[in-house]
Amino acid sequence: MGPVPIFLEDVIAGLSRPQKALPPKYFYDAAGSKLFERICRLPEYYVTRAELALTRANIGAIARFAGRGCALIEYGSGESLKTRLLIRALRPAAYLPIDISEPALQRAALKLERAFPWLEIVPVNGDFSRPLALPAPRGLAKRVVYFPGSTIGNLTPGEAHAFLRMTRGQVGPKGAMLVGVDLKKDPEVLHAAYNDSRGVTAAFNLNLLGRINRELGADFDLRRWRHYAFYNAPLGRIEMHLASLEAQIVNVGNYRFAFARGETIHTENSYKYSVEEFRALAARAGFTAEKLWMDRKGLFALHGLKAA
Ligand SMILES: C[S@@+](CC[C@H](N)C(=O)[O-])C[C@H]1O[C@@H](n2cnc3c(N)ncnc32)[C@H](O)[C@@H]1O
């Protein structure tokens, strides 16, 4: 659970905007992290399978690029699934998983401790959208930042730029970064991935309102809201919204918000980048895109970045 005053402030600010919106980082409480793990296993959600497959197929080259014995820093580590492949191949001196979801972070760290007893694991429960002081791992190991799962797509291009500049500072002139980026593709494939037939993505989206009820004492009636996700082609992003099924008033703390029938709360973006678009973004933040690994169907890209 994050500090309540900041969560409340962010919710009030987001619901006070002309297009009501909530920051996607609040999806990830204990229930939200578990739902996200289920999304990763859905038949329609190609993202995790494609990234796992390309990582497995290219693990030797990825390890040569990143270098053995580094300090491996992962942002938005969640269940650290793909990271297991990297840990085996890189034998890092230390692993620093960073996640806003304390339950997901602790669960992953426990499992990793059992699987890799030789590894120094330093979990950091923090928010990467704010300045974050990282504990210094022992020794002078080279730093490699890992940012898989297309989490970078959840940031606006401006936020992604600021994030890459921050990590560029963290890895220094000799460090490297591995970023998993979802590629532009057939909108039907994208649409299916965010509108799965089992309704797990809908439950994940709606859990945000449930969390606001649980932690901030709000009175959202979840039966009056529907998950709504579509591909916005001009902006190159999936947008997730929650649509109000009728005119209604919702109380959050001492605040009241009126929703018209059909009005939406914008809850998440997932930007899709062509290889060239992502390389240009990385270059503006001081990185050279040296390596590129893709799955066989060309669904997903893992970029190997070095300091420019
Ligand atoms: C799209 S999921 C990806 C999870 C995992 N890395 C993967 O590849 O499947 C995003 C992850 O980032 C975490 N996260 C989202 N926003 C964050 C923030 N502002 N600071 C830290 N972690 C964040 C979530 O808790 C979640 O584990």
The ligand as a Gaussian input file, in Angstrom:
#p B3LYP/6-31G(d) Opt

LIG

0 1
 C        3.294000      -4.009000     -17.162000
 S        3.797000      -4.679000     -15.611000
 C        5.281000      -5.560000     -16.091000
 C        5.739000      -6.570000     -15.090000
 C        6.972000      -7.377000     -15.485000
 N        8.162000      -6.533000     -15.558000
 C        6.774000      -8.080000     -16.807000
 O        7.598000      -7.885000     -17.687000
 O        5.831000      -8.853000     -16.937000
 C        4.382000      -3.254000     -14.789000
 C        5.115000      -3.491000     -13.477000
 O        5.684000      -2.250000     -13.049000
 C        5.253000      -1.932000     -11.731000
 N        5.067000      -0.467000     -11.721000
 C        4.146000       0.248000     -12.417000
 N        4.315000       1.564000     -12.202000
 C        5.373000       1.687000     -11.353000
 C        6.032000       2.798000     -10.751000
 N        5.646000       4.058000     -10.986000
 N        7.101000       2.552000      -9.946000
 C        7.507000       1.261000      -9.697000
 N        6.913000       0.174000     -10.228000
 C        5.861000       0.384000     -11.051000
 C        3.988000      -2.726000     -11.497000
 O        3.788000      -3.020000     -10.127000
 C        4.246000      -3.975000     -12.347000
 O        4.918000      -4.964000     -11.614000

